């Protein structure tokens, strides 16, 4: 056994410091993401959805002219499309910002 402790302990301490720094950076990016919003519009501006980085829907705006009591299904489809697009864009933004952390880890599908 090496004098002064276990072999490789210096490397382990360095790895732990790097992991702590990376965790702090990830938390800062996550906080930044949570404060950002995405706005999507579908149907030529008929339905607009705003979501935040936590994948929460903050607002839905529906233009009165798209509301047709005889075609509720179209309105439902537009709302679903707008929400799905907003969430897709939030995921894309998250992957872009957090992907740099996963890239160094080599874990596929992490972000």
N, C-alpha and C positions, 0 to 999 in steps of 0.2 A: 504494500500500500504506500502511496506517495505521502511524503511528509506534509503536514499542514492540512490534511483533509482528504477527501475522496478525489480520485482522478476525474478530471472533467467538470468539477464543481464550478470553476470560473466560467466555463462555457454555458453551463446550466443557468447561472445567475444572469449572464448576458442575454440568453434566450428569454428568460422570464421578464427582464426589463423591456426587451423588444415587444414581447406579447402584451405587456401592460400598456406600452405606448400605442401599439396598434389598436388595442381595445378602446383607449381614450379617443383616438382619431375616429374610430368607427362610431362611437357614441356621439361625437360632435357632428359627423355627417348625418347620422340618423335624426338628430335634433333639427338640423338644417332642412332635411327632407320633410319632416313633419310640418314645418312652417311654410313650405312651398305649396302652391296650388296649381292645378291643371284645369283648364276650361276646354270643353269640347262642344261642338255644335253639329247637329245632324239635321237632315231634312231641309237643307237650304236655310238654316237659321231658325227653324221652327221649334227645336228643342235644344236647350243648352244646359249642360251639367258642369258643376264645379266640384272637384274633389281635392282633398289634401294628400300629402305624402303618407298619411297613416291609412290611406284607402277608405277614408270616410267621405261620403257625399255631403257637401256643404250646402248646395242649392241646386234646384232644378227650375228652369224657366221654360214655360210652354206658351208659345204665342197663341192668342185666342183663335186665330183663323185656322189652326190645325185641329181644333176641337170640333169634331163632327160626331154627334150622337149616333149617327147611323154607321160610323166606322171607328168604333173604339179600338178595334184591333190594330189599326194603323198607328194610332197614338201610342198604344202600349209598345208596339214594335220600335217606334222612334225613341221612346224613353229607355227601353232596354238597350238599344244600339248606342245611345249617348252615354249611358252608364258604363257599358262594357268598354267603350272607347276611352273613356276617362280613366278607368281602372287599368287598361292596357298601357296608357301613357304614363301613369304613376309607376307601374312595374318597370317600364322602360327607363324612366328617370332614376328609379332606385337601382336598377342593374347597372346603369351607367356610372352612378356615384359610388356604389358599394362594390362593383366588380373589381376595382383595383385592389381591394383587400383580398378577395377570393382568388384573384389571379396568382398571387404569391403562394397560396396554400395548396394549389393543385387539387382542389376538391370539386369535381364536376357537379354542376347544378346547385352550388351553395347559394348563389344569388342570381 
